[in-house]
Structure formats: structure tokens, C-alpha cells
Amino acid sequence: MEMGENVMMEEGMIDWDDESEDISFDVGSVTSIESFMQNDPGYITRVIFDKQYFWIFSDGNEEYKKIPIFIAFNEEKPIVGESAKELFETKPSFVVYDLIEICSNMNEPVVTNPKWSFSVKNDSDGALSFFFESINGFTKSSPDFLIAIILKHCLRLVKQKTGEKINELFIAFNFPNPSDQLKNVFYEAAKLLPLKPEIVFC
């Protein structure tokens, strides 16, 4: 377990402030994957990820929220979404983002983005680690742990839409050819959650 993870992975520690993440977009401009899902006879609630956002796509819903894949660690509870993105403007060292892009290329040498206030490095065993500032000080974290925070947020949003806890989390990527490395991070992240939901890619 990475430093700080014993604190941040406690049940209920993620900030679920939906009002701060009210980012809407035109339903008439749905993407190709959403258009496909609308005509899928086996339609179910799914979480869609692109490189910078995720959102819930559920039968019967006409409004959608796109939530930025940003996590802030300036409070006891990790903050996910728009509030974290806004915090980047004033406290960038506490904010981690670009997770999907980084996790998609974990087998390649790390290319540092000068805009990042966090750092990404390979450990001596080759494992990738993120380093950033948190309320507990300088913190090291695995990609699995960071994606687990996002997935826990997804589970809460799905429960809000369906009224039920789920044992399977259906995920679609809204970009071509998601890498096996990225999918594996999602699989491993789910194991860190209390309910350990099964990840199903669709």
C-alpha cells in the first residue's frame, strides 16, 4: 500500500458534491458510442470515459454530466471533478489529472508534461508511481489507487441514478483502441474498493 493510501481509501472518504460537478452538454450532440448505446437492445447503465472526462449513460436519461478526471488532495477527503479542476488554478500541486493518458502508456518511458505540478516516475521495480502534495504532506500513490478514487465516485453516481448498489461496473471508452495497460489499471483499481465490483468493458 502506498504512503497515504491507508487514510484515503477509507469508506466514504471521497467528496460526492454533485452540485460542484454540474457540467452539462448538448444532448443533441451525443458521440458515436452514445448513439450506438441508444440502439443497443441490451442497454444498461454504463460509465463512459474519454481522455479528460467521464459521465454516466443510462436508459431514459436526457441530460448528461461530464465530470473532469481531476482529483484534489488538499482536504481529508479526496475531491473529484469540477471542484478539483478549479482548485488547480490556485493549488496546482495538490491536483492530479491526465490519468487516462498516463495509464494508457504505462509500458513506455514516462514523458513529463511541463504543465504538471505532480510528477510521475518509475520505481526501481519498474512500477509507475505518482508524487504530489496532499494534506498529509508529500505523497506517493499508484495509478490503481487514483483510478479507484474515480471508480468509487462512479459507483456513487450510478447508485444515485438507479437507486441500487451494483456488483458490476460497465465501462466504455470513447476513444479508439484503449490499451491493455489501461484496462488492467481499472481491473486492479476495482479490487481496492470495499465492494470489489467486477469491471465489464463494453
PELIN-V190408 format. One record per residue. N is the residue number from 1. SS is DSSP state (a for helix, b for strand, c for the rest). Layout:
N,SS
N,SS
This chain:
1,c
2,c
3,c
4,c
5,a
6,a
7,a
8,a
9,c
10,c
11,c
12,c
13,c
14,c
15,b
16,c
17,c
18,a
19,a
20,a
21,a
22,c
23,c
24,b
25,c
26,c
27,a
28,a
29,a
30,c
31,c
32,a
33,a
34,a
35,a
36,a
37,a
38,a
39,c
40,c
41,c
42,c
43,c
44,c
45,c
46,b
47,b
48,b
49,b
50,c
51,c
52,c
53,b
54,b
55,b
56,b
57,b
58,c
59,c
60,c
61,c
62,c
63,c
64,c
65,b
66,c
67,b
68,b
69,c
70,c
71,b
72,b
73,c
74,c
75,c
76,c
77,c
78,c
79,b
80,b
81,c
82,a
83,a
84,a
85,a
86,a
87,a
88,c
89,c
90,c
91,c
92,a
93,a
94,a
95,b
96,b
97,c
98,c
99,a
100,a
101,a
102,a
103,a
104,a
105,c
106,c
107,c
108,c
109,c
110,c
111,c
112,c
113,c
114,c
115,c
116,c
117,c
118,c
119,b
120,b
121,b
122,b
123,c
124,c
125,c
126,c
127,c
128,b
129,b
130,b
131,b
132,b
133,b
134,b
135,c
136,c
137,b
138,b
139,b
140,b
141,b
142,b
143,a
144,a
145,a
146,a
147,a
148,a
149,a
150,a
151,a
152,a
153,a
154,a
155,a
156,a
157,a
158,a
159,a
160,a
161,a
162,a
163,c
164,c
165,c
166,c
167,c
168,b
169,b
170,b
171,b
172,b
173,b
174,c
175,c
176,c
177,c
178,c
179,c
180,a
181,a
182,a
183,a
184,a
185,a
186,a
187,a
188,a
189,a
190,a
191,c
192,c
193,c
194,c
195,c
196,c
197,c
198,b
199,b
200,b
201,b
202,c
